[in-house]
């Protein structure tokens, strides 16, 4: 498949928003998927509307300009104050999975970080998203921390925000 990585264009909005459910893959069962989708949509809307100047959103497209995936990155600092590029979101359309789209998007993130003189790429991934975790591991991402959650309430599957 012939793909290229390019900056976000206004006509990409519908395709990007359609990929939001992919960002919930492996979400813990006690999380409220509707609330998470709304938060992701709100966050992406801010980026799409240019309200997040520290974010860069790149699109993977085919020769017909069909959106195959995207990556949303922000320039942040880690706990120690070291600059990093944080991958807020990355998603690929289901029919393009396994065709190197995520690899190309991650390569673009690495290039962006290196060109900015930043040596750390960081991201979070849902613990249950074993496919993405495998992709990141193969791309050289290392586990840095592990968040543990104890659900307090009637049931351990009661949705939380």
C-alpha positions in Angstrom: 0.0 0.0 0.0 1.4 3.4 -1.0 1.0 5.9 1.9 2.3 9.2 2.9 2.2 11.2 6.1 1.0 14.8 5.9 -0.3 17.5 8.2 -4.0 17.6 9.1 -6.3 19.1 6.4 -9.8 20.5 7.1 -11.4 17.8 5.1 -9.9 15.1 7.4 -12.1 16.0 10.4 -14.9 13.4 9.7 -12.4 10.6 9.2 -10.4 11.5 12.4 -13.6 11.7 14.5 -14.7 8.3 13.1 -11.5 6.8 14.5 -12.3 7.8 18.1 -13.8 4.4 19.0 -10.5 2.8 18.0 -8.8 4.7 20.9 -11.0 2.8 23.4 -9.6 -0.6 22.5 -8.7 -2.5 25.6 -10.2 0.1 27.9 -10.7 -1.2 31.4 -14.3 -2.6 31.8 -15.1 -0.4 34.8 -14.5 2.8 32.7 -17.5 4.6 31.2 -16.8 4.3 27.4 -19.3 7.0 26.6 -17.6 9.6 28.9 -14.2 8.6 27.6 -15.4 9.0 23.9 -16.8 12.5 24.8 -13.5 13.5 26.4 -11.4 12.3 23.5 -13.8 14.0 21.0 -13.5 17.3 23.0 -9.7 17.0 23.1 -9.5 16.3 19.4 -11.9 19.1 18.6 -9.6 21.5 20.4 -6.7 20.3 18.3 -8.7 20.3 15.0 -9.8 23.9 15.8 -6.3 25.0 16.4 -6.8 25.7 20.1 -3.9 23.5 21.1 -0.8 25.2 19.8 1.5 22.6 21.4 -0.1 19.8 19.4 0.8 18.4 16.0 -1.7 16.1 14.3 -0.4 14.1 11.3 -2.4 12.0 9.0 -1.5 8.8 7.1 -3.2 8.9 3.7 -3.3 6.7 0.6 -2.8 8.0 -3.0 -6.5 8.9 -3.1 -6.1 11.0 0.1 -8.2 8.6 2.1 -7.3 8.8 5.8 -5.8 5.5 6.9 -4.8 6.7 10.4 -3.6 9.6 12.4 -1.2 10.6 15.3 -1.8 13.5 17.7 1.3 14.6 19.5 2.1 17.3 22.0 5.3 18.8 23.3 5.3 18.4 27.1 7.8 17.8 29.9 8.1 14.7 32.0 8.0 14.7 35.8 11.7 15.7 36.0 11.2 18.6 33.6 12.8 17.0 30.6 11.1 17.9 27.3 9.3 15.1 25.6 6.9 14.4 22.7 3.8 12.8 24.1 1.7 10.8 21.8 -1.8 11.7 22.9 -3.6 9.6 20.3 -2.8 7.2 17.5 -5.3 5.2 15.5 -5.5 3.3 12.2 -8.6 2.2 10.3 -9.4 -1.5 10.8 -8.9 -2.5 7.2 -5.4 -0.9 7.1 -4.2 -2.6 10.3 -1.1 -4.6 9.9 0.0 -2.7 6.7 2.7 -0.5 8.3 0.5 2.5 9.0 1.2 2.7 12.7 4.9 2.2 12.0 4.9 5.1 9.5 3.1 7.3 12.0 5.5 6.4 14.8 8.4 7.0 12.4 7.0 10.5 11.8 6.7 11.1 15.5 10.4 10.1 16.0 11.4 12.4 13.1 9.4 15.2 14.6 11.0 14.7 18.1 14.5 14.4 16.7 14.2 17.5 14.6 13.0 19.4 17.7 16.0 18.2 19.6 13.9 16.0 21.9 15.1 12.6 22.9 12.0 11.1 24.6 8.7 9.9 23.0 6.1 8.9 25.5 2.6 7.5 25.4 -0.1 5.7 27.4 -1.9 2.6 26.2 -4.9 0.8 27.6 -3.6 -2.3 29.4 -6.1 -4.5 27.6 -4.9 -3.4 24.1 -2.4 -6.2 23.6 -2.0 -5.6 19.9 -1.0 -2.0 20.4 1.3 -2.9 23.3 3.0 -5.4 21.0 3.5 -2.8 18.3 5.0 -0.3 20.7 7.3 -2.9 22.2 8.5 -3.9 18.7 9.1 -0.2 18.0 11.4 0.1 21.1 9.0 1.6 23.6 9.8 0.5 27.2 7.5 0.3 30.2 8.2 3.2 32.5 5.4 3.1 35.0 2.4 1.0 35.8 -0.9 2.6 37.0 -2.9 0.5 39.4 -6.6 1.1 40.1 -8.8 -0.1 42.8 -12.5 0.4 42.1 -14.5 1.2 45.2 -18.2 0.7 44.9 -21.0 -1.8 44.4 -19.3 -3.7 41.6 -15.8 -3.8 40.1 -17.5 -3.3 36.7 -19.5 -0.2 37.6 -18.5 2.4 34.9 -16.2 5.2 36.1 -15.2 8.3 34.2 
